[in-house]
């Protein structure tokens, strides 16, 4: 902790990124319950997004304009 006149003004920390937390880590820490099913559904098919459509046009269509 860095202080100026006794008041905290900054906090120093590591330069390295924290390691990614896995589901197994969370289960071991008791923060989540383990999955009850061991089978996983297959990933959905990838769809190509149209490249000639503007986002504001899609929003207008969704909003009924």
C-alpha positions as CSV (number, residue, x, y, z in Angstrom):
1,X,0.0,0.0,0.0
2,X,1.3,3.4,-0.9
3,X,0.3,6.3,1.4
4,X,0.5,10.0,1.3
5,X,0.2,11.7,4.7
6,X,-1.0,8.4,6.1
7,X,-3.8,8.0,3.5
8,X,-3.8,5.2,1.0
9,X,-3.4,6.5,-2.5
10,X,-2.2,3.4,-4.5
11,X,-1.8,-0.3,-4.2
12,X,1.1,-2.2,-5.8
13,X,0.6,-5.7,-7.3
14,X,2.3,-8.3,-9.5
15,X,3.0,-7.6,-13.1
16,X,2.0,-11.1,-14.2
17,X,-1.6,-11.9,-15.0
18,X,-3.3,-14.1,-12.5
19,X,-3.7,-17.7,-13.6
20,X,-7.0,-18.6,-15.1
21,X,-9.4,-20.2,-12.6
22,X,-10.9,-23.5,-13.7
23,X,-14.1,-25.1,-12.8
24,X,-12.2,-27.7,-10.8
25,X,-10.6,-24.9,-8.8
26,X,-14.0,-23.5,-8.0
27,X,-15.4,-26.9,-7.0
28,X,-12.3,-27.5,-4.8
29,X,-12.8,-24.2,-3.1
30,X,-16.5,-25.0,-2.5
31,X,-17.7,-22.0,-4.5
32,X,-19.7,-24.0,-7.0
33,X,-21.3,-27.4,-7.1
34,X,-19.8,-29.9,-9.5
35,X,-21.9,-30.7,-12.6
36,X,-24.3,-33.6,-12.1
37,X,-24.2,-34.6,-15.7
38,X,-20.9,-35.9,-17.2
39,X,-22.1,-35.9,-20.8
40,X,-21.9,-32.6,-22.7
41,X,-24.1,-31.6,-25.6
42,X,-22.3,-30.9,-28.8
43,X,-21.3,-27.4,-29.7
44,X,-23.8,-25.5,-31.9
45,X,-23.0,-25.1,-35.6
46,X,-21.1,-22.0,-36.5
47,X,-23.1,-19.6,-38.6
48,X,-21.6,-17.0,-40.8
49,X,-22.8,-13.5,-40.1
50,X,-23.8,-11.4,-43.2
51,X,-21.2,-8.8,-44.0
52,X,-23.5,-6.5,-45.8
53,X,-25.8,-5.7,-42.9
54,X,-25.4,-2.7,-40.7
55,X,-26.0,-3.2,-37.0
56,X,-28.2,-0.1,-36.7
57,X,-30.5,-1.6,-39.4
58,X,-30.8,-4.8,-37.5
59,X,-31.7,-2.9,-34.3
60,X,-34.3,-0.8,-36.2
61,X,-35.8,-4.0,-37.5
62,X,-35.9,-5.6,-34.1
63,X,-37.5,-2.4,-32.7
64,X,-40.1,-2.4,-35.4
65,X,-39.0,0.8,-37.1
